[in-house]
Amino acid sequence: MIKSLHTYKGGIWSVIAVILAVIFTTLTIDPAAAQQKRRSLFDVLFGRKQPRITQPVRPHQQRRVIIRQGQQQQIYGTQPMQSRQRPAAAPKNPTAKRIVIVGDFVAGALADGLTDMYKDNPEMNVISRTEGSSGLVRDDYYNWPIKISDIIARDKPDVIVLVIGANDRQSMRLANKNFDVSSPEWASNYQGRINALALKLQQSGAQWLWVGLPSFKQKILSDSFVSFNALYKQATEKSGGHFIDIWSGFVDDNGHFALSGYDSNGQTARLRNNDGISFTIAGKHKLAFYADQLIAPLLANQISASGGMASIPIVGTSARRDIRHIAPTGLWDISPAASSLYGAQPASGKPHNNTGFYPQSGRADDFRSMPDGEETR
């Protein structure tokens, strides 16, 4: 009995020793733990559910991707991505034709498109001399009739391509007084500035093109630009230039502004950005497509007239395009200078059975009388 009592007392002391050890361990916690709520003996023995401490999330480390381009390095992910540089163009020959683009931001978009179109052609050198915010109204900011003379003297262009007017729907200041777009004074002075610029281009001795304005998302702009284009066309043709109407290429079937349409390959593509003003890459290429249709024959005529190099395809843009679909073509889209459809021939013979179709010799439906009176079979 006494031995059992001693065993019982020894067990109690063992439990007390364990409790004291746990308490001692608890008292020697780190300072960070000491800041938490004090724990009781009950908590030490049986535990207490502690709130989960969420570790701060480390900021996401963007992947470093290094692309080596020659001696240059571009690091994406650790700094804002830089705008993609245009691929290097093929070296131009010293005798390459110089195509100078002048005008506002629409002209700048056209210059980008032509640069892409001719980048692999050593005989075509595109030179952009555009000023995005310029126009004919704010001549205090940029006076094109004066600036164009310096550009022509410096660049000695073979062809000048002009697009201007997108910034011109604003009041004009004359003699310290502002005149609204709808005023007779505005219209008269604007016409005079158009004529002055056309005269400078005429005196340059180079071939020159005036590209009309496209439609814009804001209807009030588009309505004004229809009138502007009529003025540009009249002055251009009067001064011996060539006017290119691009309006139908940037509207829908109802003649309204369209963000998308057929691109230069006949595929449906986004042509304008959401602002309804600027152009996508496909839109820039379509601008260039319109200009190229007249630049190509003009330069070909220059080469043929000068003798030599006549057999070299200067432009050749149509040959290298991968055309996978032909877009619907309007009667007036076939050729800028066409007065009739290509392949049109004078009609001969009489309509058969009043259908309006003329029989053609050798066809099964040619029932005209033969000279000997016999019917064809």
QUIJO-V857357 format. One record per pair of residues at least 4 apart in sequence whose ideal C-beta (glycine too) atoms are under 7 Angstrom apart, sorted by the first residue. I is the first residue (numbers start at 1). J is the second residue. Records with the same first field share a line. If there is no record, write none. Layout:
BEGIN
I->J, J
END
This chain:
BEGIN
1->5
2->6
3->7
4->8
5->9
6->10
7->11
8->12
9->13
10->14
11->15
12->16
13->17
14->18
15->19
16->20
17->21
18->22
19->23
20->24
21->25
22->26, 44
23->27, 44
24->28
26->39, 44
29->33, 34
39->43, 44, 48
41->45
42->46
43->47, 48
62->77, 78
63->77
64->75, 77, 78
65->76, 77
66->73, 75
67->74
68->73
69->74
74->82
75->79
76->81
87->119
89->119
90->119, 120, 122
91->122
92->96, 122, 125
93->122, 123
96->122, 123, 124, 125
97->123, 124, 125, 158, 159, 299, 314
98->125, 127, 155, 156, 157, 158
99->114, 124, 125, 126, 127, 157, 158, 159, 161, 295
100->127, 129, 151, 155, 157, 160
101->107, 110, 111, 114, 126, 127, 128, 129, 130, 161
102->107, 129, 130, 148, 151, 160, 162
103->107, 130, 162, 163, 164
104->130, 131, 132, 134, 135, 163, 164, 166, 167
105->109, 132, 166
106->110, 163, 166, 213
107->111, 130, 162, 163, 164
108->112, 128, 130, 132
109->113, 279, 283, 284, 287
110->114, 161, 163, 211, 287, 288, 291
111->115, 126, 128, 130
112->116, 284
113->117, 284, 285, 287, 288
114->118, 126, 288, 291
115->119, 126
116->285
117->285, 288, 292, 317
118->124, 126
123->314
124->314, 315
127->155
129->151
131->142
133->167
134->141, 142, 144, 167
135->164, 165, 167, 168
136->144, 164, 165, 168, 190, 193, 194, 197
137->168, 170, 172
138->142
139->143
142->147
143->147
144->148, 164, 197
145->196, 197, 200
147->151
148->152, 197, 200
149->153, 200
150->154
151->155
152->157, 204
157->206
158->206, 207, 299, 302
159->206, 207, 208, 295, 298, 299
160->201, 204, 206, 208
161->209, 211, 291
162->201, 208, 209, 210, 211
163->211
165->213, 225, 228, 232
166->213
168->228
169->181, 221, 224
171->178, 179, 180, 181
172->179, 186, 189
173->177, 178
174->179, 185, 189
179->183, 185, 186
180->186
181->186, 224
184->188
185->189
186->190
187->191
188->192
189->193
190->194
191->195, 231
192->196
193->197
194->198, 231, 232, 235
195->199, 235
196->200
197->201
198->202, 235, 236, 239, 241
199->203, 239
200->204
201->208, 239, 241
202->239, 240, 241
204->208
207->298
208->241
209->241, 242, 244, 291, 294
210->232, 236, 241, 243
211->244, 246, 290, 291
212->229, 232, 233, 243, 244, 245, 246, 247
213->225, 228, 229
214->246, 247, 250
215->222, 247, 250, 251, 257
216->221, 222, 225, 257, 276, 277
217->257, 276, 277
218->276
219->223
220->224
221->225
222->226, 257
224->228
225->229
227->231
228->232
229->233, 245, 247
230->234
231->235
232->236, 243
233->237, 243
234->238
235->239
236->241, 242, 243
237->243
242->294
244->290, 291, 294, 336
246->250, 287, 290
247->251
248->330, 333
249->261, 286, 290
250->258, 261, 271
251->255, 256, 257, 258
252->256, 258
257->276
259->270, 271, 272
260->268, 269, 270, 271
261->271
262->266, 267, 268, 327
263->267, 269, 282, 285, 286
264->285, 286, 289
265->321, 322, 323, 324
266->323, 324, 325, 326, 327
267->324, 325
269->282
270->280, 282
271->279, 280, 282, 283, 286
272->276, 278, 279, 280, 283
273->278, 280
279->283, 284, 287
281->285
282->286
283->287
284->288
285->289
286->290
287->291
288->292
289->293
291->295
292->296, 315, 317
293->336
294->298, 336
295->299
296->300, 315, 317
297->301
298->302
299->303, 314, 315
300->304, 314
301->305
302->306
303->309, 310, 314
304->310
316->320
317->321
329->333, 334
334->338, 341, 342
338->342
340->344
347->358
348->358
349->358, 359, 368
351->355, 356, 357, 358
352->357, 359, 367
359->363, 365, 366, 367, 368
360->366
361->366
362->366
366->376
367->375, 376
369->373, 375
370->374, 375, 376
END
